[in-house]
C-alpha cells in the first residue's frame, strides 16, 4: 500500500485528513515540528517525523520511503509578517517540491485556496479557469497592504510554483482550492470566532442577510482528498472544492445560533463598521501587536461580499455523499462543547 507523507498534519484540516486516511488503513508519515501539539493525531496508527518546511534537508530525510505527498501546511491567517507568509507558503512549498523530486514521489496533492481567484464581491461563480486575482483592493491598500492579501498572494505564488515544477519534472499533481472550511478542530477562523462572540452576548456584528458564503465541511474535504489518493490522476489537475449548496452568510450563522441556543446577530451596515475595522487594524500595526484585532478591513469586507465558486467539476468526477449544512454545523457545535471549547 502507498505510504503517504502529510505536511500540516497537526492542524485543522491536516488532523481531520489523517483521521480519514487512518480509517482507510493508509500508511501515513506526518511531518511535525518541535512545537507541534499532537493532541488530535496521537490516537491514530501513524508515523510522525520531525522537520520544518523551511529546512529542505529535514524534509528530504522525512519524506524517505513515501510514494505520495499531501501538502496541507501553510500560514493560513489574516494577520502576520509579510516575510513569514512568503517564507512558509512559498519557500516551504518550494522545499516540499524539491524534496519530492529527490525522493522520486509519484503523486502530489497541493492544498491551495479559493483565495487565489479572489474574494472580492462577485455574485458569479468562478470556475477553475478563472484568472488569478489574489489582491483585494482595500481602502489605502496601495500604501498600506492588508495581511490578508499577503496570505492570498503568497498562496497564489505557491500554487503557480507547484504547477510549473511538477510539469517540468513529470510529477503528477492535483491542486485543490477549498472554499471556507468549517468543522471540528477549527479555532482560528470565522465560525469559531463568531460562536465565541455570539455566546458571550455580543450580537451587533458585521454582515448582512443577502451575501452568499461558500463553505465546505472539513470531513467532506478530508474524504475528497482520500478519494483522490485512492485514484490519482495523471498530469496536472486543478479543482475548486466546496459544497454544492451555497448558503447566505446569515443562513450559516443562524444555524450556529440554533444549536448554541442563542439569539441571531444584528447586522451593522458596512459604512458604520468599516471605519472601526480600519482604525483597529492601524492601531494594532502601529503598536506592533502580534495577535490580530477583532476587526480589520478584510474581516469587515468578508461580512458583506458574495463569495461563490463553481465546484461542478469535482462533483462530476468524484462521487461522494456530502454532509448537509445543518448536520455539519450541529456536529461542529457539539464537538466544541464536548471538548470544552465553548
Secondary structure, DSSP 8 states (H G I E B T S, - for coil): --EEEEESTTSHHHHHHHHHHHHTT-EEEEEE-TT---TTTTTSS-EEEE--TT-HHHHHHHTTT-SEEEE-----SS-S-HHHHIIIIIIHHHHHHHHHHHTT-SEEEEE--GGGG--SSEEEEE-TTS--------TTTTTS--HHHHHHHHHHHHHHHHHHHHHHTT-EEEEEEE-EEESTT--SSHHHHHHHHHHTT--EEE--SS-EE-EEEHHHHHHHHHHHHHT--SSEEEEEE--SS-EEHHHHHHHHHHHHT----EEE-HHHHHHHHHHHHHHHHHTT-SS--S--HHHHHHTTS-EEE--HHHHHH-------HHHHHHHHHHHHHHTT--
